[in-house]
Structures are given as C-alpha cells and as structure tokens.
Amino acid sequence: MGTRASFWIGDPATNEREWLGCIAFDGHRENFKSFALIKTAQEFRDEIERLSKDRDDFAFPSKGWPFPWKDDIFMTDRTYAYFNGKVNIARFHEPFIPMSEAIIDHPLMEDDPNHKKVSSNLDYDPSQPDSIMFMRSK
C-alpha cells in the first residue's frame, strides 16, 4: 500500500497555510532526507516543484484534494510543512517534529489535538492519483 504525503507552506492546522500538493506512494521520511537541509520556504517550494516533475502520482492543488478524507487532512500518512524556519513532519495526527530529528526513528507520540478534523479547503477529486482500492467479498 502507498504511503501518502502532503506538502505545505505554513502550519496546515491553521488558516495560514498553502497546500503545495500530495503524493500517493513512497511518502516515508527516508525518501526526503534533503528536507532537513532546507532553510527557506522558497527552497521547499522549489524542491516540491522538482518532485512534482519526477512523479506520476503527484496531485496538484489546481485539481482538488486527492483523498476522500477532505474533512481530516492529517489522515494522510505523512504531512511535511515548512514553518518556523524549517521543514517539519507529522505522522497522521501526531505533533510536528523537525525533519532534522525525524531522520532518526522516534517512538510513536500522543496525537496532537490541533491535528484532529482539520479540513481541506478543496473538495475531494477522485480523478487525482491515489492508491486507494475498495474491494467487496461475497
């Protein structure tokens, strides 16, 4: 199954945010070690733009929110966001930690209540790339 990731400028739990896009596969922190070296929002924006050109599973904001959990953006496996002068990562509803600390595996943390039920400002678009499959058995 894919590890989905979303990318933001600003803390996504607030209204001071900009969604840059999502990927449907390989969103693990190990695939983004370079994020720990990013120093500016523009560097992060440039890195996400480069990433979007290299992938066929990149979902662009112009197309709408790519996942059916529009009412809870932190249901996405990993959330990467540039704020407070660095790239931060959250696993599901856990608190954000700096990427420089996330390179080292850390134990599961308590959920951050600020990460519960944060809505996307865009409607779900099922035509976006994703790895969700629904199966029915008899």
C-alpha positions, 0 to 999 in steps of 0.5 A: 500500500502507498504511503501518502504525503502532503506538502505545505507552506505554513502550519496546515492546522491553521488558516495560514497555510498553502497546500503545495500538493500530495503524493500517493506512494513512497511518502516515508521520511527516508525518501526526503532526507534533503528536507532537513537541509532546507532553510527557506520556504522558497527552497521547499517550494522549489524542491516540491516543484522538482518532485512534482516533475519526477512523479506520476502520482503527484496531485496538484492543488489546481485539481482538488484534494486527492483523498476522500478524507477532505474533512481530516487532512492529517489522515494522510500518512505523512504531512511535511510543512515548512514553518518556523524556519524549517521543514517539519513532519507529522505522522497522521495526527501526531505533533510536528517534529523537525525533519532534522530529528525525524531522520532518526526513528522516534517512538510513536507520540500522543496525537496532537489535538490541533491535528484532529478534523482539520479540513481541506479547503478543496473538495475531494477529486477522485480523478487525482492519483491515489492508491486507494482500492475498495474491494467487496467479498461475497 
